[in-house]
Amino acid sequence: MTPGEFVRKWATSTATERAASQEHFIDLCRLLGEKTPNEADPSGDIYAFEKGAPKSGGGDGFADVWLKDHFGWEYKGKRKDLGAAYKQLLDYHEALGQPPLLVVCDLERFEVHTKWTNTESWVYRFSLLDLTSGESVAVTTPVGQPVLDAPKLTAMRVLRALFEDPDLLKPGRTTTDITEHAARLFKPISDELRKWKDPNGHQLVDDLRIARFITRMVFCMFATDIGLLPPQTFSAIFTTYAIDARGFRDAIRDLWKNMQAGGRFGAQVVPHFNGELFDDDDVPDEVTATEIIALGKLDAMNWADVEPAIFGTLFERLLDPGTRAKLGAHYTSRADIELLVEPVLMAPLRQRWAEARDSAIVAMEQAELHGATPETLRDRLREQVAPFLDEIATIQVLDPACGSGNFLYVALALLKALEKEAIAFAELYGVDFPPRVDPGQLHGIEINPYAHEVASIVIWIGYLQWKHRNGWDLLGEKPILRKLHQVELKDALVDDSDPANPKEADWPKAGVIVGNPPFLGGKLLRRGLGDETVDRMFAVYDGRVRRESDLCCYWFEKARAQIAAGKADRAGLLATQGIRGGANQDVLRRIKESGHIFFAVDDREWVLDGAAVHVSMVGFDGGSGRPPVLLQHYETVEKDPKTGNEIKRRIRFHRLPAAGITADLTSQADLTKVERLTENAGISFMGDTKVGPFEIDAETASRMLTSPNPDGRSNADVVRAWANGLDITRRPRGMWIIDFPPGTSEREAALYEAPFAYVQSTVQPMRTSARTQGSADPWWIHHRPRPDMRAALKPHPWYLATPNLTKYRFFAWLDARVLPDHQLIVFARHDDYFFGVLQSHVHEVWALRMGTQLREASSGARYTPTTCFETFPLPWLPGMEPEDDPRYLAIAEAAKELNELREGWLNPAPVDGLALAPSELAKRTLTNLYNANPTWLQNANRKLDEAVFAAYGWPPNLSDQDILARLLALNLARSSA
């Protein structure tokens, strides 16, 4: 069949949809040279007419034609409402396997709607006559706005793409692309408004006012692009008043007045919006033509398809001065948020829906066997489905650190999708239920006024966007926006309404608690929150959260207490990866004591303020007994087939069948049971903590070392070489430090004239005013000089050291004359065997698990003497090693070889008398070496690892979990001996 023959036949047809639709599609297949559904797939498994389940009232649901992973197709009679056909396809989109294209046709007109996830939405529109034309078809947004950069395709090419290449029709911009472009355009607008100052230099338009103005503008752009505002209202203002700033401001104010209660704007009817967003019509007088031009460019974007979870991040960074610089950074994706929300909020609901659906089918089948009427069949279904819909429409969700509302929006979108699935199932059998899930089920607590200002609008944008994408009535809400009183602006931890008697803040009752509490390390609490706030928090949570704990731990304890008090059923929270160890782990132990951890991700990359961080995710309840699920992140190393180079492939998560999830978020080796081993005591120490600018450069040290003293003593007694973590991870900097030994009196210190004078002028002012120092703490002596460490290191000519924070866990030798800083963990041993065991993979696995991964992925993991070393069972008890044992000697030999190879690379000998250029030598650091991980280094490490495995009597191919399990068993055996 030719295009002309197809057009002539169907242009003159007056047949009804039912009589003509299948013949129309078969003719279309003949035109395109494609097989019909029955020819290609007689079983109808992947390609079928009338795809769906039978309706009790007759006919089939879902789609008139369906091709898996390509399209769903719905017909209507000539000149019928194609919008209704599209709504029908949307209702069954999930049941059809979410095909990327939805096609509606009335035998004369065609509309191809794109439905890819995380891209903007386009509609390809054409008619019968266009099939004989070589012109490109129109491509618009769903509300009819032209897509300027759409591909130029004829009607025939669009139809062929449906069968042969759906990706040809895929929109080129992702939702992230759109939002990042918006960020670049928004930043100069807010920056310009901040530049306006009064004669005293104060900002004329404060940040919160800017926030409200931009939020309203974005909402209007969004409302226009989903059809809530006619383009002739908001968008027309930019063209009408492009060079008239006063006229622009007046027109926007007039529009917002009408949006407050509904009314007329020119010839257009404006719906009633309100919801507190338009309680006033404030437009700063400082908005000029410059901002109008920028806003006009933003309005030209397709705001209907920006992911609301990204909206929130965009707004928060744009409006919060502390995060504005990170506007172009990465965003936390909806998929990341769903990773936590899905198992905690949705999994139990999905299980109950499956049970309700199956019960409904069984009830109808039994009633049908007894000759029930169609109405009775519908009653049986209604009895089973209605209680589930009641549950999903009444469940309350709380995010007690809601930020700009991203977690709450995602929770609402998932609830709406499940509700839609249940309603669509009931409709197949002639039973109608109204949709009831709405933003009123969401509760939030937020202390940041910028984020709080945005949270409600993000939730409403998400809700309206979901309805728009799924073809549901947008104007049914009256008003369209409602004030979300349940999103509270307050401190989620402490109620200090009575400053003299602070108490625990109240959280509203909610079925499910989800969220991402703030990330702030225990040692940074006072710097980040202030002494007064921290002291109140410590007082309120005394005995429940250890004072060394990270800030997020308080949210975990609050959620646990809510569950224990019957005010919540379950919770899912993010934490720094450090939640698994140290003082932080206590909150997980308390959760285990009063309830059950049913879901965990032990170590997961996350994006926070544009930076890659490491987090853990924990889902817990009061003891439901739900089968636990532990997801673990891991990587594989493979060869690139083209280049032969080794490449790391990151495997997102590996699902483990977990008999039980422990307080350190593992399933096999419960490392919360480990004990510190007495035989390891007195070997490992944290380095010296100076507190004050005691360090000096080499030139200053040289002057002091040659400077005389009145009693003839040498300043070498108190001027020492000094190293911190940078001297190991990078290159030695040749730093020195003034170090009066512990117990040195001020009179004795003063006899070292030049060093004392330096400390007196540079250190004393800071130390005497610092809050952390007591009045009895001598200012001329380091704050924590570690006398035990000094005594332990004294007999050794050199000692082993490792940075307490490092991306890679490597160990290096330092001369005994070097004073180690507190950033170094040092070991009072100088033998190659000891170095080899600690540098091995066995110890690395233990240290990573017993230490804590820092939030920034690039910063690596924390190593502490007590948790990482004193719990680590060495192959032989320290001091009792059999030095003539071949296994001992093999470790020592491999360790010595590894160290010599590393030193040869770090400080290469001259070649033909030529030394390496200083710029090249500067690049030779241990971090860069381990980043590159050359083959010779892998071979040396492999040799060392095999020797260490042999010393333990283990096979060399153990998994990391097996290594942990064996070390745990050895730890427990030695600690109980």
N, C-alpha and C positions, 0 to 999 in steps of 0.2 A: 504494500500500500504506500502511495506517495503522500507527501504533505498536502498536496492539493486535493487528492481524493478523500483524505481524512477530514479536511476542513469542510468540503462540500457535503459530506454525509452528515456530519454532526452539527453544522450550522443550521440545517433545515429540520433537524429532529425535534419532535415535540413529545417524545416519550418521557415517562416519569423516571425519577431516580431509580426506583426498584427495578423497573423494566429495562433500563438502559445501562446502568453503571458497569456491570461486568462485561457487556459487549463493547462498551467504550474503552475499557482498559485492555481488552484483548486486541482491539484494533490498534491501540497505541503500541502494544508489543509488536504487532506486525509492522507498524510504521518504523519502529526503532530496530527491528531485527532481533528482538529479545524473545525468549521463551515465555509462555504464559505460566501462571502459577501451577496449573495442573500438569503441564508438560515438564516443567523443571523440577517439581517436588510434589508428586502425587500424595505423599504422606502429610503434607502441610506443616512439616516441622519447622521449616525456615522461610517458606514462601507460600502464602495462602490467600484465598478470598475469605471474607467473613471470619477474620481471625478474632476469636474470643470465646466467651462462654454464653450459652443461650439465656436470653431474658425470659422471665416467666410470662411477660406480656407478648412474647413473639419477637422474632428477629434476633440478631446477634449483637453483642457489644463489641467494644474495642475498635476495630477498623474494617472498612470494606476490603482493603488490600493491605498486605503486610509483607515486607521483605526484611528478614533479620539483619540488624546492623546497618540498614540502608534507610528505610522509610516506613511510615504508617500513612495510609491514604484514605480519605473520607470523601464520599460523593454527596452532593445535594442536587435537587432539581434545578432546572434553569432559572436564573435570577433569584435563587433563594439566598438566605443569609450565610455567607461563607464563614462569618465569625462564629456562628453556632456550630458549624462543622469543626472548626479549629478547637473550640472549647471541648467538643466531644473527644477529639484526639488527645487533648491535654489531660483529660480525666483518666485516660487509659495509658498514658505515656509510660509509666513505670511498668504496668502489666505487659506492655509490648516489648520490654527489654530496653527502654529508653533509646529508640532509634534516633540518629542525629538529624533526621529530616522529617517534617510533618507536611503532607500535601493535602490541600483541599481543592475541590473542583466541582463546578456546576455544569459540566459538559461543554461549556463555552469558556469559562474563566479558570485560570490556574493560579494558585498561590503556594509557593514552596517556602516553608518556615524553617529556619535553622534552629537546632536545639542542642548544640554541643555544650558541654559543661565548661564553665569559666571563660566563655567568649561572649562577645556582644551578639545580639540577635538581629538577623536580617530576614527580609521577605523578598523573594523573587516573584514578581507579578507579571503575567502575560495572558493573552487570549488566543483563541483559535487562529485568528488571522495572523498573529505573530509567528505562527509555525511556518509560514511561507515567506517570512521576511528575514533579511540579513541584518536587521538592526538589533542592537543590544537591548535586553529587557530591562525594565525598571527594577532597581534594588533600593528598598527603603528600610527604615526601622519599623517596628510593629505599629507605631502610631503615624506612619506615613512620611517621616522626615527622610529626604534623600540621603543615601550613603555615597559620599563623594568619591571614595577610593575603592569602590566595589569592582570586581572583575567585569570585563566587558564580554558578556556571553549572550548568544542568541537563544531563543526559546527552545530550539531543537537541542542545543548543547546542554542546556539546563536539564532537559528531560533525559538525555543520555547519561548525564552525570549521576542521576538518581540510581541508575542500575550499575554503571561501570566505575564511577569515581566520585563517591559522595564528598570526599575531601576537597574537590574542586570548588565546591560551594561553601566551604567553611570560611567564616569571617576571619580576617587576618589579625585582628586585634584581640588580645586577651583582656580580661577584666583588670589584671594587674597593669598591663600596658596603659589602659585608659586612665587608671588612677595615678600612676606615676607621672603621666603627662599632665594630669590635673594638678599634681603637687608642684610641678615646675611653674605652672601658670599662677597658682595661688600665692606662692611665696612672695613675689614682688608686691602683690596687693596688700598683704598684711604688713610687709615691711614698710611700704610707703605710708600707710595709715599710722604706723608707730612713729614716723619721723616728725609728725606735727607736734610742736612743743609750745608751751606758754613762755612768757618772758623769763620765768624762773627755771626753765628747762624741764618742766614736768610734762609728761605725755598727755596730749589733749584727748586722745581717744584711747581709753584703757583697754587692756587685752581682753577682758570679758565682754566689753561692748563690741570689739572687733569680732570676737567669737560668735556673738549672736547675729551680727550682720552677715557674716560669711555663711553661717549655718542656714539662715533664712534664704540667702541667695541660692545655695546649693539645693535646698529643698524645692525651691521654685523651678530650678532647672530639671530636677528629677520629676517633679509633678507634671511639668510640661511634656517630658519625654515618655511618660506612661499614660498620658491622656487625661490627667486630672485637671490640668489648666489648658485651655485652648492656646495654641501658639500665638494667636492674635492678641493675647494679653501680655504675658511676660516677655516672650522673645521679641515681640514687636517694639517693646520699649527701647531696645538697643539700637534698632535702626532709626526709630523716630527721634531719639535724643542722643545720637552718637556724639555730637559736639556741643550739646546743651546740658552741662552738668546739673544746673539747678532744675531744669525740666525733668531730667532723669530722676533726680532724688525725689521730686514731688510726685512723679508718676509711680515710683516704687512704693512711696508712702501710701498713696491712694489705693494701690493694689493690695497692700498688706492690711489696710483698714477693712477692705471688702472680704479678704480671706479670713478675718477674725470672726465674722458672723455670717458670711455669705452675702452676696449682693451682685450688683452690676458694675462692670468696669468697661466703660464705653458701651459697645453693643453686645458684649459678652457676659454670660452669667458665670459668676465665680462661686464655687461651692463653699460651704461652711467648713473651715479647717480648724481654727483655734487650737485647742490642745496646749495652751500656754505659749506655743511658739510665736503666735501673732497677737499676744496680749497688748503689745504696743507697736508702733509703726516707725521706730527709731531708725533713721538712716543718717550716718554722720555727715555733717556739712563738709568734711574734709574729703569726701569721695569726689574725685575730679575726673576729667576726661581720660586721664591715663588709666585709672582703675576701670572706667567704663569700657574702654577698648579691651582690656585684659579679661573683664567679665564676659564681654561679648564672645571672645574666643572660647571661653569655658562653656558658654551656653550652646555653642555649636557642637559640643561633644555629645556622645550618646550616653546620657546619665542613667538611662533605664537599665543598663547592663553592668554598672559598677557594683562589685560585690560589697554588700553592706559591712561584712567583716573587715573589709579594707577601708571603707568609709570611716569607721571609727578610728582606726590607726592614723589615717590621713588627717582627720580633724584634730586629734589629740596632739600630734606632732606639729601641726600647723599653728595651733593656738597656745601651746605650752612653750614658753621661752626656753625651758631646759632641754627640749627635744626638737626645736625647729631646725637645727642644723642637720638633722638626720632625715629630712623629708624624702630624699632620694633613695633611702636605704630600703632594705627588704621589708616585706610585710609578713605577719603571721597569717598563714593561709587558712582558709576554712577547713581544708583537709587536716591540718595540724590540730585545730580545735576539735574536730569531730573525733579524732583519735581518742580523746578523753570523754567527750560527751556521749558518744555512741554506746560504750559499754556501761557507763554509769547511769545515764538517763534512759536510753532507748532500749537496750537489750532486754530488760525485764518486761517493758511494754510490748516489744515485738513478740516475745514468747507468749504473753497473755493474748495478743491479737491472734496468733496462730491457733491457740486453743479455742478462742471464741469462734473463729472462722470454721474450724473443723467441727465444733459442736453445732454450729448453725446448719452446716451441710448435712450432718447426721440427723438432726432433728427434722429437717425438711424431708429427707429420704424416708424416715420412719412414718411421718405424717402422710406422705404420698402413698405409701404401701397400704394405709388404712383408708384411702379414698378421700383425703382432705381436699377442701376447696382451695383455689388459688389464694383466697384471702387468708385462710388458715395457714397455708404454707408461708405466706409473708409474715403472719404473726409469729410463727415459730422462729423465723430468722430474726425478727425484731427483738424477740426475747433474749437471744444470745448476743447480738451485736450492740444493743443499746447500752448495757452496763459497761462495756469496754469504752464506748464513745463517751460515756459519762466520766469514766476514770481519766481518759486522756484530756478531757476538757476541763477538769478540775485540778489536775496535778499542778503543784506550785514549784517553781524552780528559783533558787536563790544563788546569786553570785555575790559573795560578801566582799569582793574586791573588784567590782565590775568594770573599772576603767571606763572606756567609751562604749561598753555594751556588747563587745564582740561575742563573748561566750553566750550571753542571753539571746542575741539574735540567732546564732546557730542552733541553740536549743529550740527556739520557736520554729525555725524552718524545718527541723527534723520532726517536731511534733505535728506541724501542719501536713507534712508529707505522709506521715502514718495515718493521720485522720483522713486525708484524701483517699488513701488506699482502702480504708475501711468503708468510707461512704461509696466509693466506686463499686466495691464488691456488692454492697446492698442494692445499689441501683440496677445491677445486672438482673436482680430478681424482683425488680419493681418496688423496692422499698426505699423511700427517700428520707435522709437525715440532713438537717441543716448543719453547716460547719459552725463550730463553737470555739475552737482553740483560738485565743487571741492574746495580745500583749499583756492583758490584765493578770495573766498567770505568772508573770516574771517579776522577780524582786531583786533589787540591787542595793549595795552599800558602796559608797565611794567618797573618799575624803578630798580628792582633787577637784576644785570647782570647774576647771576646764573640762575634765573628763565627764563630770556629772552633767554639765551643760549639754554635752553631746550625746550621752547614753540614751536618753529617751528618744531623741530624733533618729538615732541609728536603728533602734528597735522598730520604730514606726516605718522608717524607710524600708527596712527588711520585710516587714509584714506586708506593706503595700506592694512591694516588688514581687513577693511570692504570689500574691493574689493576681497581679498583672501577668506574670509568667504562666500562671495556671488558668487564666481565662475567667477568673471569678470577678464578680461585680465589685468595682472599686468605690462606687458612690453609695453603696449600701450602709457604710459607716456614717453615722450622723451624731456628732461631727466626725469628719474624716480622721482627725487626731483627737485623742483624749489625753488629759494630763496623767502621767504615770506617777502617782503619789508614792507608789511602793518602791521607787528608785530614790534612796535616801542619801542626802549629803551629810556624812558624819564619819567619825572615827569608828572603824569596825571592831576595835579591840577594847577601848577604854571609854567609859562615860564619865566625863569630868564636868558634868553640869554643876556638881558641887565640888569645887576644886579642893576643898579640905578633905573630902572623902571620895576619892575616885573609886569607881566600881566597874565591873565587867559590863561591856556594852551588850545591849539586847539585840538578838537576831530574830527576824520574823520566822514563824513556823513555816516550813516548806518540806515537801516530800523529798526533794533532791537538792543537794548543794554542789555546785560546780564552780570552778574558777581558777584564776592564776594569781595567787597572792604575790605581793611585792617581794623582789629578790634583794635581800640586804644581809650581808654576813654578820655573824654575832659580834665580831670585833669592830664593825663599822657602825653599830647601832647609835652610839652617842654622836659620832660625826654626822650621820645622816639624819637623825631625828631630834637631837638635842638632849641635854642631860635631864631636863625637867620631864619631857615626854617619856624617856626611857625609865626614869625612876618610878613614875606612876605605873608604867606597864609592868615593871618588875614586882611592884607591890601587889598589884591585882592578880598576877599569875604566879605568885610565889608558891613553890611546891608543886606546880603543874608543868612549868616549862623552865628548863635550866637557863641561867642567865647567859651562858655562852652560846646559846642556840641562835640559829639564823632567824630572821624576822618571820619568814613564812611558817615556821613551826607553830606560832601562836594561832594561825588560822586552822592548822591541823587539829590542835587541841580544842579550839572552839567548836569545830565541826564534830569532833568526837563527842564532846559534851552535849551538843544538840541531839545527836543520835541517842546517847545514853539517857537523855531526859525525855525521849519520845517526841522531840520537836522536829525530827528529820528521820527519813528512812535510810538514806545512803548519801555518800559524798564522794566526789572525785576532784582532787586538787593537784596542781603542779607544784613542784618544789625545786630548789637547787639540787643538783645531784648529790650534794653533801648531806641530804636528808638521811642517807643510808648509813652514816657513820657518826662517831663522836657523840657530843651532847645532843645533836639533832635527832639521833636514832631513838632517843627516849620517847619522843612523841609517837613513833611507830610502835614501840613496845606497849605503850598505854593503849593504843588502838587495838593491838592484838589481844591485850588482856580483857578489854571490854567488848570486843567485837571480832571482825573478820576482814582481812584484806582479800578482796576477790579479784582485783585487777591491778597489774603494775607494769610499768615500763621502767626498767632499771636505769637506762642511760640513753637519752634521746637528744639529738640536736634540735634546737629551737631557735627562733629569731626573737630577740628582745631589743627594742630600740635600734634595729638595724644591724645588730651584732649577732654572730652565731654563738650560742651558749649551750651548755649541757644541762639537761633537766631530768628529773624523774617524775613519773605520773603514778598516782596511787588512788585506787577506788576502794572504799571500805564501807561497811555497814555494821549493824549491831549483832551480827551472827546469823545471817540467813542460811549459811551453808552452801551458797552458790558455788559451783565448781570454779576454782580460781584459774585465771588466765595470766600468764607472765609472758610479756613480749620483750625480746632482747635484740638490741641493735648489734650487728656485726658486719665485718668486711671480709671479702675474699681477695686474694692476690692471684691474678691470672696473666697470661701472656697475650699481648696484642697480636692477633694473627697477621697483621700487616707489617708491623715494625719489629716484632719480637720483644719489645720492651715490656717490663712488668707494669701492670696497671692495677689499681685498687678499685674494686667494684663494691660500692656500698649497698648492702642489703638492708632495706629499711627495718624490717622486724622479722623475727623468727618466733613463731608461736610455740610455747613449751607447755606440755601437759604438766601442770603444777599440782602436786599432792597437797601442797600448802605453801603460801608465800610468806617468807620469814620477814623479820623486822629490818633486814638489810636488803630486802627486795630480791631475794634469790629463792630458788625452789629446791635445790639439792643440798648444798652445804649451808647449814644455819650458822653463819659466822658470828651471830650475836652471842654464841656460847663460848667463844674463845676466851682464854685466860692469858694474862701476862706471865711469861715464863721466868722463874727466878734466875735460871742460868744465863739469861740474856741481860740481866740488870747490870748497870754500871759500864756498859759498852757504848751505848748510843746517847747523844746529847744534842739538844738545840744549842746553837752558837750564842755568842755574847749579844745582849741587847743594850745598845748604848744610850738611846734617847738623848739626842742632842748632837750638834755638829762636831763631834770629836775627830772625824776623819780629816786627813790632810793629803795634799798631793806630794809627789816624790821630791819636788824642789824644796818645799817647806820642810819636809822631813830631813832632807840633807842638811839644811841650815841648822836645824835643831840638833842633829846628831853631832855636829862639829862645834856646837855652842857649849862653853864651859859652865860649870855650876860652882857655887861658893864652897861646897864641901868636897869637891873633886869627883863626885859621882858622874857617871856617863848617862846622858839622856837616852841611851839605848835601853836602859832599864824600863822606860815608859813609852818609847816611840817604837812601834812595831809594824811590820808589814800586816796588811789587813785585806780580807777577801769577803765578798758576798756572792750571791747566786750568779750575778752577771759575770764574775770572773771565771766561772765554770761553764755556763751556757754559751758565753761569747769568748772573748780573749782576756787574759789577765791585764788589768789596767795599771798595775804598779801602784796601788793605793796604800797609804799608811794610816795609822791611827794613834792618838794619844791614849794610853791605857794605864792609869794608875791602878795597881793591883788591889783586889778587895782587902779592906782593912787599913788602907793607907790613910793616915790622919792628914788634916789640912796642913799642919806644920811640916810634915814629911813631904807632902806633895809640893809645897811651895819651894822646897830646896831644888827642885827641877825647874829652874827659873823660866826658861823660854816656853816649855810645854805648859807650865802652870799659868803663865800670863796669857797664853793663847786661849786656854780653856776658860779662864776667868772672864775674858772679854767676849767670847763667842757663845759659851755654853751656859754660864751662870745666869744671865738674864732670862733665858728661856726656861731653865730648869726650876728656878725659884718661883716662877709664875704659873708653871704648868699644873693643871688640876690633878694629873695622874700621880704627882709626886707628893709624898708626905714631907713634913717639915724636917724630919730626922734623916732624910735620905741625902747623903753627901753629894753635892752637885758636881764635884770633881771626879767622882767615880761613876762608871757606867751603871745604868739602872739595874740591870741583871747581869752581873759579870760571870755567872756560872762557875763558882769555885770548884764544884765537883767535876765539871768538864775539864777545867785547867789541870786539876790533879790527875785525872785519868789520862790525859794526853801527854803529860810531862815525860814519862819514860820512853816515849816513842820518837824516833827520828823523823817520821812522817806519819800522817794519818789519812783515813779515807773520809771523803765528804760527798754529799749529794744536795742539790738545791731542794728546799722544802716545797717549792712550786716550780714545776717544769713540765714541758710538753712531753719529753721523753725521760724515762727514769734511768739516768746514767750516773756513775760514780767515778770520782777522780781523786788522785793523790795530792795532798798539800803538805808543804814543809812544816815541821813542828813549830817553827818560828812565826808562822802566819797565824794571826788571831782570826777565828771564823766569826762572821756576823750571824745574827739569829736567822737569817735567810738560809743558812746552811745547817744541815743535820750532819753531825760528825761522829766518827766511830774510832774508839781507842784500839785500833788494830793496824798493823802495817804489813800483813802477810798477803801474798798473792791468792792463796786459797780463799780467804775471807772475801777479798775483792771479787773473786770469781763467782762465789755463791750469790752475793748480793747483786751482781751485774747480770745474773742469769734470768731466763724467762720465768723460772719457777718463782723467784722472789718478786719479779715484776708483776706477775698475776696477783700474788698475795698483796703487794703494796697498793695496787690499783683498787682492789676490793676493800682493803682495810683503811685506805686513805679515802679521800673524797675528790671527785672531779670538780674543778672549778666551773662556774657558770660560763665563762668564756672558753670556747673550744680550744682556742690557741694558747691559753694559759696552762692547760694541762691539769695535773693532779697534785694534791697536797700529800706530803709525806711527814709523818710524825714519829718520834722514837717510840712512844708508848703503844700506839695502835699498829704501826707497820713493822717495827723491828722486834720489840719486846714480846710480841705474840708469835713471831715467826720461828718455827722449829727448824733449825739448821740440820744438815745431815748428821753431824755429831755434836755433842754438847760442847759449847765454847770452852777452850782450854783443855779439852780431852780428845782432840783430834789425833788420829793415828798417822803421824807425819811420814811414816814409811809405807803406808797403804797405797797401792797403785792408783786407787780411785782418788785419794787426796792429792797425789802428785799430778794426776791427769788434770784436775781442776786448776791447780796452781800453774801448770805449764800453759794450759789454754788461756788462763787469765793474763799471764805475763805476756803471751804473744798478742792478745787483743790489745793490751795497753800499749805495747811497743808499736803496733801498727797504727793505732790512733795517734800516738805522739809523732810518728813519722809523717802522718798526713797533716797534723796541726802545725808542725814546725819542721818543714822539709829541709833537708841538707841542701846546700848550694849545688847546682848542676853545672859542671865545667867552670866552677868558680863564680857562677852568677847566682845570687840569691833571688828569691821570689820578690816581686815588686811589693812595696808596703800595701798598696790598694788591693792586691790579690791576697796577700797574707791576712788582711783584715777579714776576708770572707771565710777564712778557715776557722770555723767555730764548731764545737760539738753539736750544737743545734743544727747547723747547716749540714754537717756530716750525716747525722741521723735522718734529716729530711731527705737527703740524696740516697742514703742506704745503698752504697755501691756493693757489688757482688763480693768483694773481698771482706767487707764488714759482715755481710750475711754469713759468709763461710766461717769467719772467726767466731761469730756468735753461736752458730750451729754447733761448732766443735765444743765450745764451752757448755752449751745447754746439754749436749749428750753426756759430757763428763759429770755434770751435776745430777742428771737423771740417774746415771749409773750409781752415784754415791748414795742416792736414796733407795736404790734397788727397784726403780720404776722403769717401765718401757718408755722410749723417747717420743711416742706418738700420742700421749695423753691429751685430751681436750682440757681447756681451761677449767671447766666445771669439775672434771676429774682431779685435776691438780689441787683445786681448792678443797675438795672433799677429803683427799688424802692428807693434806696439810692440817685440816681441821682435826682429823682423827689423831694425827701425831701430836698436835697441840694438846688435845684433851688427855691423851695417854700420859704425856710428860707432866702436865699440870696436876694430875691426880696421883702421880707416883710418889 
